[in-house]
Amino acid sequence: MGFDMLRNSVSSERRGILEQLVEIAGETCNFVTRVGNEAVYLDRVEASWPLRMHLEVGSRVPMHCTASGKLFLSAMRPSQRRRILQTLHLKAHTPNTFTSVAALEEELERIAQRGYSTDDQEFLEGLCAIAVPVKDGRGEIVGAVACHGPVPRFSLEKAEALLPPLMRAAAQLAATLPD
């Protein structure tokens, strides 16, 4: 499914789903897709906290150190993943960023096994995130629904406790996608 089709798919429904998720989570939630070697924010609903990370819709973030980006990488065929990892510059954004292909590959295998991804202050210090897949009718990951917030208000434990509502939101978002 192409970027334009995802971007234009029933955005008011998508926004409503994210708004409900923000009410439950109390943190900012996003709908993200992959464009080339980057994760791109298609929609987001900000939490009302004064302390939060703000990225505009359309913002692009690295794949190797964000929950959504790692989720996309984990779902790729091994040959495709290897090709993309060879082109990525595994820049250290924080001390927690994966900068070794071998270590990142291990993380991607864990993500593939458990079906969701986390970012433990890998992209920005003081920010944790979690992402779950949004799949099309063929079962392909075409997007991710993610939630992030500042530490210590939003720990990995709190993030993982949100898996049931995140999975429900992912299923609802998938239902808004064109066939």
trRosetta pair geometry for C-beta under 8 A, 3 or more apart (Angstrom, degrees):
i j d omega theta_ij theta_ji phi_ij phi_ji
1 5 5.4 -113 -178 84 87 129
1 6 5.8 101 130 -55 112 96
1 136 5.6 160 -24 -81 130 144
1 140 7.8 163 0 88 95 122
1 142 4.6 17 45 -135 123 139
1 177 6.8 -25 -137 -172 166 126
1 178 7.6 150 -137 64 121 88
2 5 4.7 93 62 9 83 104
2 6 7.0 -151 97 -3 43 87
3 6 5.9 -61 -150 40 29 108
3 7 6.0 29 156 -22 67 110
3 33 6.3 165 -118 105 73 141
3 35 5.2 40 -91 -96 138 109
3 40 7.3 25 -138 61 118 149
4 7 5.6 -54 -142 37 30 113
4 8 6.1 11 164 -5 65 114
5 8 6.3 -68 -143 47 24 99
5 9 6.3 42 155 -48 63 99
5 178 6.0 -96 -177 41 111 127
6 9 5.8 -40 -146 5 31 116
6 33 5.1 84 121 -63 162 158
6 42 6.0 -86 133 -107 103 157
6 142 6.3 -169 -91 155 127 110
6 143 6.2 156 -152 -64 135 121
6 177 7.2 -19 -112 -124 71 102
7 33 8.0 -103 -58 23 73 143
7 42 5.5 -142 -105 -139 65 107
8 11 7.3 -72 -157 -36 29 105
9 14 7.0 93 100 -44 87 130
9 176 5.8 120 147 132 110 91
9 177 5.3 -11 -158 -120 162 50
9 178 5.7 -137 -109 -15 108 86
10 13 4.2 9 141 25 117 117
10 14 6.2 138 102 -21 73 90
10 176 4.5 -123 66 -171 123 107
11 14 5.2 -54 -143 40 38 116
11 15 6.0 43 157 -24 70 103
11 43 6.4 170 -148 -86 91 134
12 15 5.7 -49 -144 34 31 112
12 16 6.5 35 153 -20 61 104
13 16 5.7 -56 -153 34 32 113
13 17 6.6 32 151 -20 65 104
13 176 4.6 177 100 -114 132 132
14 17 5.8 -55 -154 33 32 112
14 18 6.5 27 152 -14 65 107
14 31 5.8 -42 -178 -20 120 164
14 42 7.8 -51 156 117 156 111
14 43 5.3 127 128 27 123 168
14 173 6.1 60 -125 -127 84 88
14 176 5.6 -165 -65 98 81 164
15 18 5.7 -57 -149 40 33 109
15 19 6.2 38 152 -24 67 105
15 43 6.1 -124 -82 -170 72 136
15 45 6.7 121 -158 -67 71 112
16 19 5.5 -50 -145 33 32 114
16 20 6.6 33 155 -18 63 102
17 20 5.9 -54 -154 34 31 110
17 21 6.5 29 149 -18 63 108
17 169 5.4 131 167 -149 105 86
17 172 4.8 174 -123 111 132 128
17 173 5.7 -175 105 -68 162 79
17 176 7.5 -127 -16 -22 141 139
18 21 5.4 -55 -148 38 36 114
18 22 6.3 40 153 -23 68 102
18 29 4.9 -172 -157 97 87 114
18 30 7.4 47 -133 -94 131 12
18 31 6.4 -99 -70 -29 127 100
18 43 6.1 -157 -22 125 156 113
18 44 7.0 -158 -178 -150 153 24
18 45 4.2 153 130 -2 111 121
18 145 7.6 -157 -97 -143 85 107
18 169 7.3 89 -87 -162 46 131
19 22 5.7 -50 -148 33 32 112
19 23 6.7 37 151 -22 62 101
19 45 5.2 -167 -80 -131 57 164
20 23 5.7 -51 -155 30 34 115
20 24 6.7 28 150 -14 65 105
20 169 7.3 -179 82 -99 102 105
21 24 5.7 -57 -152 38 36 109
21 25 5.8 16 159 -5 72 116
21 29 4.6 72 103 -75 121 176
21 45 7.5 131 64 53 92 130
21 145 7.1 -140 -107 174 172 127
21 147 6.9 -133 153 -80 116 117
21 165 6.1 150 -127 147 79 111
21 166 7.1 78 -144 -97 125 54
21 169 4.6 21 -76 -87 129 151
22 25 6.0 -62 -129 51 28 99
22 26 7.4 110 176 -68 57 10
22 27 7.1 -129 -137 73 69 33
22 28 6.8 2 -115 -120 108 27
22 29 5.1 -133 -67 10 79 111
22 45 4.7 -108 -35 108 142 119
22 46 7.6 56 -131 92 148 20
22 47 5.8 -166 -161 -87 106 67
23 26 7.8 15 179 -65 19 52
24 162 7.3 130 122 -136 107 99
24 165 4.8 -147 122 -162 158 168
25 29 6.2 118 39 -59 148 113
25 47 7.7 -99 99 -87 94 117
25 147 4.9 -118 -157 -147 162 145
25 149 7.9 -172 152 -34 107 129
25 162 5.4 39 -107 -125 99 143
25 165 7.0 -158 -56 91 88 138
26 47 6.2 55 160 -136 43 127
26 49 7.8 68 164 -38 82 114
26 149 7.7 21 104 -85 79 155
27 47 4.9 -52 -142 -54 25 144
27 49 7.7 -12 -111 6 59 130
27 52 7.6 165 -152 -122 71 112
27 147 5.3 93 87 179 113 98
27 148 6.4 -146 153 85 125 27
27 149 3.6 -85 -130 -58 134 121
27 153 7.8 152 -86 120 112 109
27 154 5.4 64 -88 -91 151 141
28 44 6.4 16 179 -180 103 108
28 45 6.8 -176 -149 91 62 51
28 46 5.1 -20 -108 -130 104 46
28 47 4.8 -97 -51 -8 64 89
28 52 5.6 118 -31 -170 124 127
28 53 7.0 -122 38 60 153 76
28 147 7.0 155 86 -152 47 59
28 148 5.9 -26 71 62 98 75
28 149 6.7 151 24 -77 80 73
29 44 6.9 177 94 -150 43 65
29 45 5.5 3 57 52 87 93
29 145 6.7 5 -178 -179 105 90
29 146 6.8 166 -154 88 59 45
29 147 4.8 -23 -100 -96 81 79
29 169 7.5 -62 -178 167 146 167
30 41 5.5 -72 -158 -131 124 98
30 43 6.9 158 -158 89 55 54
30 44 4.3 -16 -105 -101 79 94
30 45 8.0 -164 -76 22 43 58
30 68 7.3 -74 95 -50 123 144
30 144 8.0 25 100 99 92 85
30 145 7.2 167 84 -155 50 47
30 146 4.7 -13 58 60 99 95
30 147 7.6 180 17 -77 74 34
30 148 7.6 4 1 8 115 102
31 41 7.6 99 72 -161 52 59
31 42 4.9 -59 102 67 95 102
31 43 4.3 20 40 51 111 96
31 44 7.2 -149 22 -68 64 53
31 134 7.3 17 -146 -19 92 156
31 143 5.9 5 -177 173 85 134
31 144 7.5 162 -155 80 45 45
31 145 5.8 -21 -100 -101 67 71
31 173 6.2 176 -116 -139 123 144
32 39 5.1 14 175 177 125 105
32 40 6.6 152 -158 74 73 39
32 41 5.7 -40 -101 -99 81 49
32 42 6.5 169 -107 9 23 86
32 68 4.1 -1 86 -157 153 161
32 131 7.1 -46 42 -132 131 133
32 143 6.2 149 78 -165 45 79
32 144 4.7 -21 63 60 100 93
32 145 7.7 166 19 -90 80 22
32 146 5.8 13 0 3 126 121
33 39 7.4 165 87 -154 26 63
33 40 5.7 -24 66 61 75 92
33 42 5.6 49 1 -35 103 124
33 142 6.5 -21 -125 156 106 63
33 143 4.6 -49 -84 -102 80 82
33 144 7.6 166 -83 15 36 73
34 38 7.2 156 -152 84 62 38
34 39 5.9 -43 -97 -101 64 58
34 40 7.2 130 -126 13 14 87
34 63 7.3 43 -125 -101 107 119
34 69 7.6 114 -101 -120 97 60
34 72 4.4 124 -63 -144 134 155
35 38 5.9 -20 68 68 79 89
35 40 4.8 23 7 -14 115 135
35 60 7.3 -81 58 -113 113 113
37 63 6.1 -104 176 -6 63 131
37 84 5.9 168 -112 -155 94 97
37 87 6.0 -117 -89 102 151 118
37 88 6.0 -174 -173 -82 127 87
38 60 4.2 15 158 -171 145 110
38 61 6.7 138 -169 60 91 32
38 62 6.8 -63 -123 -104 77 29
38 63 6.4 -136 -117 -41 28 91
38 69 7.5 -53 -162 -107 37 116
39 60 7.0 143 74 -157 44 58
39 61 5.1 -30 67 65 99 87
39 62 7.5 9 20 92 95 17
39 63 5.8 133 -28 -92 93 68
39 66 5.6 -119 36 80 148 141
39 68 4.6 122 -154 102 150 112
39 69 4.2 -111 -28 -72 127 83
39 72 6.5 179 -89 2 98 139
39 144 7.6 -31 -146 35 123 128
40 58 6.8 -19 -171 -150 100 32
40 59 7.2 166 -149 84 57 40
40 60 5.2 -24 -96 -99 77 74
40 61 7.9 170 -83 19 31 70
41 44 5.5 -17 -172 -36 123 118
41 55 5.8 145 -18 115 158 116
41 56 7.3 156 77 103 135 40
41 57 5.4 -127 117 -129 101 43
41 58 6.4 -40 71 18 86 21
41 59 4.8 23 21 50 121 85
41 60 7.9 -135 7 -71 77 32
41 61 7.6 62 -33 -5 95 107
42 57 6.7 10 167 -156 18 97
42 143 7.1 -53 17 -129 140 127
43 57 6.0 8 -102 -115 34 119
44 55 7.0 96 -4 75 169 85
44 57 6.1 -163 16 -76 93 79
46 52 6.3 122 -162 115 96 154
46 54 6.8 5 -109 -110 129 86
47 52 5.5 175 57 -97 100 147
47 149 6.9 26 1 -101 156 106
49 52 5.1 123 77 -46 100 107
49 149 7.7 73 31 -142 152 106
49 150 8.0 -137 118 21 149 112
49 153 7.6 124 -124 133 163 168
51 150 5.5 -49 135 13 109 155
51 153 7.8 133 86 5 119 146
52 149 7.0 -51 -121 -129 84 68
52 150 6.9 -128 -102 -20 42 106
53 124 6.4 138 -101 56 143 163
53 127 5.7 23 -35 -109 140 141
53 148 6.6 -30 42 111 125 124
53 150 7.4 144 -27 -62 88 87
55 59 4.0 -98 174 39 107 166
55 61 7.3 -26 -138 -54 163 117
56 59 5.1 127 60 -42 66 101
61 66 4.9 75 125 -49 126 156
61 68 7.7 87 71 59 122 113
61 69 6.5 -122 104 -42 92 126
61 123 6.6 10 -174 -143 124 144
62 65 5.3 31 90 35 119 94
62 66 6.2 146 76 -9 64 105
62 69 6.1 15 120 -102 48 175
62 88 7.5 104 -162 -156 100 114
62 91 7.1 -132 -97 48 162 102
62 93 7.3 -173 32 -40 141 133
62 123 7.0 175 51 -117 101 101
63 66 6.8 -79 -132 41 21 97
63 69 3.3 -169 -140 -171 45 114
63 70 6.9 139 167 -59 67 42
63 72 6.3 -83 -141 66 112 117
63 73 5.6 118 160 -46 117 114
63 84 7.4 -34 80 156 160 127
63 88 6.5 -98 55 -107 109 142
64 69 6.4 -58 -11 126 23 131
64 70 7.0 68 -148 -79 26 83
64 73 7.3 56 -93 -38 56 159
64 85 7.9 100 -90 -122 115 79
64 88 5.6 134 -38 157 125 148
64 90 5.2 -110 141 -121 169 79
64 97 7.3 65 116 -172 100 94
64 98 5.8 -123 167 72 99 102
64 104 5.8 -39 -151 -128 101 143
65 69 7.0 15 46 65 38 138
65 70 7.7 77 -71 -47 7 107
65 93 5.4 153 122 20 165 125
65 94 7.7 147 -170 26 137 92
65 97 4.6 -22 -109 -130 133 94
65 98 6.6 -170 -87 31 78 79
65 119 6.8 82 160 -138 56 111
65 122 4.1 -154 -163 136 85 103
65 123 4.6 142 125 -77 102 71
66 69 4.1 82 60 11 96 109
66 70 6.6 -173 79 -8 46 85
66 119 5.4 -24 -149 -84 35 146
66 122 7.3 -153 -68 86 31 109
66 123 5.0 39 -81 -61 76 140
66 129 6.9 -11 -164 70 70 150
66 131 7.9 57 143 -23 80 143
67 70 6.2 -60 -147 39 24 106
67 71 6.4 29 153 -24 61 108
67 117 4.5 152 -166 109 70 98
67 118 5.6 -28 -110 -144 109 16
67 119 4.1 -103 -45 -19 82 99
67 129 4.1 -136 -8 111 131 106
67 130 5.6 -169 -150 -135 158 12
67 131 3.8 151 131 -4 105 106
67 144 7.5 -176 117 154 86 146
67 146 5.4 143 84 -132 121 122
67 148 7.3 -177 12 -75 131 106
68 71 5.5 -55 -151 32 32 116
68 72 6.6 32 153 -18 66 102
68 117 7.1 169 -70 73 18 133
68 129 7.8 -56 -18 140 78 136
68 131 4.4 174 -76 -114 60 163
68 144 4.1 174 -131 71 92 147
68 146 5.0 -77 -57 -50 104 141
69 72 5.8 -53 -153 33 33 110
69 73 6.5 30 151 -15 66 106
70 73 5.5 -53 -146 39 36 113
70 74 6.1 41 154 -26 68 105
70 104 7.9 -135 -121 -161 102 91
70 107 6.6 -57 -156 128 134 115
70 108 6.3 -142 -169 -94 86 76
70 111 5.8 -179 140 -64 103 165
70 117 4.6 164 87 -157 104 142
70 119 7.3 161 9 -76 127 86
70 131 7.8 142 58 49 84 128
71 74 5.8 -54 -147 32 29 113
71 75 6.7 22 157 -17 61 109
71 111 6.2 -140 -100 174 53 134
71 116 7.2 -29 -104 -158 116 37
71 117 4.0 -130 -63 -1 86 136
71 131 4.8 -112 -24 102 144 121
71 132 7.5 -180 -128 -127 151 11
71 133 6.1 -172 171 -72 124 80
71 141 7.1 -151 144 -174 97 153
71 144 5.1 109 78 -100 147 141
72 75 6.1 -65 -154 35 30 107
72 76 7.2 42 151 -38 63 99
72 141 6.6 -165 -112 116 60 130
72 144 7.0 -100 -50 -32 87 126
73 76 5.9 -46 -160 8 37 117
73 81 5.9 92 -171 -131 77 101
73 84 6.8 -146 -118 94 92 138
73 85 7.5 85 -149 -67 125 94
73 104 7.8 -35 131 161 155 110
73 108 5.4 -84 115 -116 104 128
74 108 4.3 -170 -94 -163 78 78
74 109 7.5 -167 -136 -58 97 18
74 111 3.9 -108 -86 93 161 118
74 112 4.4 -161 175 -58 104 81
74 117 6.7 -179 2 -76 141 119
75 112 7.0 161 -78 -106 46 91
75 133 6.8 103 -69 -101 144 137
75 141 4.4 -8 165 20 176 140
76 80 4.3 -124 180 91 114 112
76 81 4.1 148 88 -62 122 86
76 84 6.9 -93 -136 15 179 136
77 80 4.6 83 58 11 85 107
77 81 6.8 -157 85 -9 39 88
78 81 5.6 -57 -143 37 30 113
78 82 6.2 33 159 -22 66 104
79 82 5.8 -51 -148 33 30 112
79 83 6.6 32 153 -19 62 104
80 83 5.8 -54 -153 34 32 112
80 84 6.4 25 154 -14 66 107
81 84 5.9 -60 -149 40 31 106
81 85 6.0 29 156 -19 68 109
81 105 8.0 112 140 -114 130 86
81 108 7.1 138 -157 155 144 162
82 85 5.8 -56 -142 39 28 109
82 86 6.4 34 156 -25 63 105
83 86 5.9 -57 -156 29 28 113
83 87 7.0 14 153 -10 61 108
84 87 5.9 -66 -156 39 36 105
84 88 6.3 36 152 -28 71 106
85 88 5.7 -50 -141 28 36 112
85 101 5.4 100 164 -133 128 108
85 104 7.0 166 -130 94 124 135
85 105 7.6 8 -105 -69 166 92
90 97 7.4 160 170 147 81 106
90 98 6.4 -75 -163 112 122 70
90 99 4.6 143 127 -142 111 48
90 100 7.2 -161 117 -22 161 14
90 101 6.9 -148 -36 -64 150 64
90 104 6.7 -127 -120 -38 136 145
91 97 7.2 -36 107 149 50 156
91 99 7.5 -42 159 -113 6 97
92 95 7.4 28 -175 -97 118 26
92 97 4.6 164 -137 63 55 130
92 99 5.0 -24 -67 -71 91 131
93 97 4.9 123 33 -68 74 141
93 122 6.9 74 60 149 111 52
93 123 5.3 0 91 -152 155 37
93 124 6.8 -55 145 -68 123 42
94 97 5.3 129 50 -28 65 94
94 121 5.6 -111 121 150 163 82
94 122 6.1 -159 49 -151 115 21
94 123 7.1 25 -2 73 115 11
94 124 6.7 113 -48 -161 128 9
94 125 4.7 154 -122 -62 127 79
95 125 7.8 51 18 -91 84 109
96 120 5.8 -119 177 99 150 83
96 121 4.8 91 27 93 150 84
96 122 4.7 -101 110 -90 100 61
96 125 8.0 135 15 -98 109 69
97 122 4.9 114 -95 -168 55 77
97 123 7.4 97 -94 -77 100 34
98 103 5.2 -161 -145 104 99 105
98 104 4.1 123 146 -80 141 87
98 107 6.0 -108 -77 9 151 149
98 122 6.8 0 -5 -150 76 130
99 103 7.7 25 52 53 47 129
100 103 4.1 75 71 12 107 106
100 104 6.5 -178 86 -9 53 85
101 104 5.7 -59 -145 42 30 111
101 105 6.1 37 154 -26 66 105
102 105 5.7 -51 -148 31 29 114
102 106 6.8 31 152 -19 61 102
103 106 5.7 -50 -154 32 35 113
103 107 6.6 35 149 -17 65 104
104 107 5.5 -54 -151 38 36 113
104 108 6.2 38 151 -22 68 105
105 108 5.6 -53 -145 36 32 113
105 109 6.6 36 153 -21 64 101
106 109 5.8 -52 -153 32 32 112
106 110 6.7 33 150 -18 63 102
107 110 5.7 -53 -153 34 35 112
107 111 6.4 36 150 -20 67 105
108 111 5.5 -50 -147 35 35 114
108 112 6.3 38 153 -21 65 103
109 112 5.7 -51 -147 35 32 112
109 113 6.4 33 153 -20 63 106
110 113 5.7 -57 -152 35 31 112
110 114 6.3 5 162 0 67 111
111 114 6.5 -69 -142 47 26 93
111 115 7.9 -178 170 -3 55 7
111 116 7.1 -108 -152 92 77 27
111 117 4.6 17 -135 -91 125 87
112 115 7.8 29 -177 -70 24 42
115 132 7.3 24 140 -139 83 86
115 133 7.2 -91 -174 10 75 111
116 130 6.3 13 164 -175 120 95
116 131 6.6 171 -165 85 77 47
116 132 4.8 -33 -111 -94 100 76
116 133 7.8 -132 -96 -9 58 75
116 163 6.4 -109 -37 -120 167 106
116 166 7.6 76 -124 106 135 141
117 130 7.1 159 87 -156 50 51
117 131 4.8 -11 61 58 98 96
117 132 7.9 -180 23 -76 71 35
117 144 7.8 -31 38 -144 118 144
118 128 7.1 -15 -174 -172 99 90
118 129 6.7 158 -160 86 53 55
118 130 5.2 -20 -103 -100 75 72
118 131 7.8 -180 -81 18 30 71
118 156 5.7 48 -166 -133 150 103
118 159 6.2 112 -123 111 108 146
118 160 7.4 -33 -79 -65 131 91
119 122 4.9 -111 -161 35 82 106
119 123 5.7 -4 -178 -1 138 103
119 127 7.3 -7 112 115 113 88
119 128 6.5 165 87 -156 69 43
119 129 4.1 14 43 49 111 100
119 130 7.7 -145 19 -64 73 33
119 131 7.9 47 -15 -8 100 104
119 148 7.2 -15 59 -109 120 117
120 128 5.9 5 -118 -119 48 92
120 156 5.7 -13 -98 -69 103 125
121 124 7.0 -85 -146 90 60 44
121 125 5.4 38 -166 -128 109 43
121 126 6.4 82 -117 -5 110 21
121 127 6.1 128 -104 55 61 53
121 128 6.4 -33 -42 -74 70 68
121 151 6.6 -31 -66 -13 116 140
123 127 6.6 -54 71 80 92 124
123 129 7.7 5 24 10 125 132
124 127 4.2 37 77 21 104 130
126 150 5.4 -5 155 -149 93 88
126 151 5.2 -133 -154 41 50 94
127 148 5.8 27 179 175 101 117
127 149 7.3 -176 -145 101 69 19
127 150 5.9 -47 -94 -101 63 53
127 151 7.0 -122 -62 -8 14 86
128 148 6.6 -177 94 -147 42 75
128 149 6.6 -16 60 63 81 64
128 150 7.9 97 18 -159 77 11
128 151 5.6 89 -18 -63 106 94
128 154 5.2 -160 60 115 106 92
128 155 6.3 63 24 -151 167 20
128 156 5.6 -128 -159 -65 141 63
128 159 5.7 -124 136 -40 115 138
129 146 5.7 16 180 180 113 113
129 147 6.7 171 -150 87 69 43
129 148 3.5 -25 -96 -94 95 102
129 149 7.9 139 -86 12 60 49
129 159 6.9 124 168 -127 14 143
130 146 6.6 174 89 -148 42 70
130 147 5.7 -5 56 55 88 87
130 148 7.6 170 18 -78 54 62
130 156 7.7 122 -66 -142 106 62
130 159 3.9 152 -29 174 126 113
130 160 6.6 175 -103 -70 149 49
130 162 6.5 149 65 68 146 113
130 163 7.5 -95 159 -78 146 72
130 166 6.7 -85 114 -84 114 166
131 144 4.4 19 -178 170 118 129
131 145 6.9 162 -150 80 68 37
131 146 3.9 -25 -95 -94 90 96
131 147 7.9 174 -79 18 51 56
132 144 6.6 153 73 -156 32 79
132 145 5.8 -16 59 58 86 87
132 146 7.8 170 17 -81 56 52
132 163 7.0 119 -69 -143 133 71
132 166 4.7 128 5 138 133 113
132 167 5.6 -109 170 -82 165 61
132 170 4.9 -98 106 -49 111 146
133 141 4.4 -78 -148 -117 121 109
133 143 7.6 123 -166 82 55 47
133 144 5.9 -51 -107 -103 40 74
133 170 6.3 80 90 -161 41 143
134 141 7.0 95 62 -152 47 66
134 142 6.1 -69 100 65 89 76
134 143 3.9 -16 58 74 124 93
134 144 6.1 -157 5 -83 90 19
134 145 5.9 93 -51 -24 109 88
134 170 4.8 -145 -87 -155 70 83
134 173 4.8 -56 -125 97 133 122
134 174 5.2 -173 -168 -67 80 83
134 177 7.6 139 154 -42 113 132
135 138 7.9 -127 171 72 95 52
135 139 5.3 -9 179 -149 135 34
135 140 6.2 144 -152 68 81 30
135 141 5.7 -50 -93 -88 74 48
135 142 6.8 110 -139 10 27 84
135 170 7.7 51 5 160 73 109
135 174 5.7 6 62 -113 56 136
136 139 7.3 -53 69 14 63 17
136 140 5.1 -7 37 57 105 87
136 142 4.8 67 -40 -19 102 133
136 174 6.9 -166 -95 -149 27 95
136 177 5.9 -106 -114 114 78 154
137 177 7.9 -151 -27 90 83 117
137 179 6.0 18 -14 -137 149 73
141 144 7.3 22 -175 -66 111 81
142 177 6.8 93 77 -126 148 156
143 173 6.9 -104 88 137 135 133
144 170 7.8 -31 -153 -113 41 112
145 166 5.9 177 99 -164 112 81
145 169 5.0 -170 159 110 167 113
145 170 4.8 -142 16 -79 124 78
145 173 5.9 166 -61 -2 122 153
147 154 8.0 -143 136 -157 95 137
147 159 6.7 176 86 -135 105 84
147 162 5.9 -55 52 116 156 158
147 166 6.4 -110 -7 -93 119 116
148 154 6.9 119 177 121 40 155
149 153 5.7 -92 146 95 121 101
149 154 2.9 115 78 -20 112 154
149 158 8.0 -50 57 98 131 132
150 153 5.5 47 79 37 79 108
150 154 6.1 101 56 26 32 103
151 154 6.5 -88 -78 64 45 65
151 155 6.4 75 -125 -90 84 61
152 155 6.2 7 -162 -64 65 97
154 158 5.5 -121 -148 80 50 133
154 159 6.4 71 173 -59 90 90
155 158 4.8 101 51 8 74 98
155 159 6.9 -129 100 -4 42 88
156 159 5.3 -52 -146 37 35 117
156 160 6.2 32 157 -17 68 105
157 160 6.0 -55 -146 38 28 106
157 161 6.5 34 152 -24 62 104
158 161 5.6 -52 -151 30 34 116
158 162 7.0 34 150 -21 62 103
159 162 5.9 -62 -166 29 34 112
160 163 5.8 -2 -171 -33 52 109
162 165 5.7 -59 -168 51 73 102
162 166 5.3 77 133 -29 89 108
163 166 5.5 -62 -140 42 29 114
163 167 6.0 30 164 -22 68 107
164 167 5.9 -56 -146 35 27 109
164 168 6.6 27 156 -18 63 105
165 168 5.4 -50 -145 36 38 114
165 169 6.2 40 155 -20 67 104
166 169 5.7 -55 -149 37 31 111
166 170 6.4 35 151 -23 65 104
167 170 5.5 -48 -146 32 34 115
167 171 6.6 34 153 -18 64 102
168 171 5.8 -55 -153 36 33 110
168 172 6.4 31 150 -17 66 107
169 172 5.5 -55 -147 39 34 112
169 173 6.1 35 154 -20 67 105
170 173 5.7 -52 -145 37 30 111
170 174 6.3 36 153 -23 63 104
171 174 5.6 -50 -148 32 31 115
171 175 6.7 35 151 -23 62 103
172 175 5.7 -52 -154 30 34 114
172 176 7.2 32 149 -20 62 101
173 176 5.8 -55 -158 28 38 111
173 177 7.3 49 146 -36 64 95
174 177 5.8 -42 -162 8 41 117
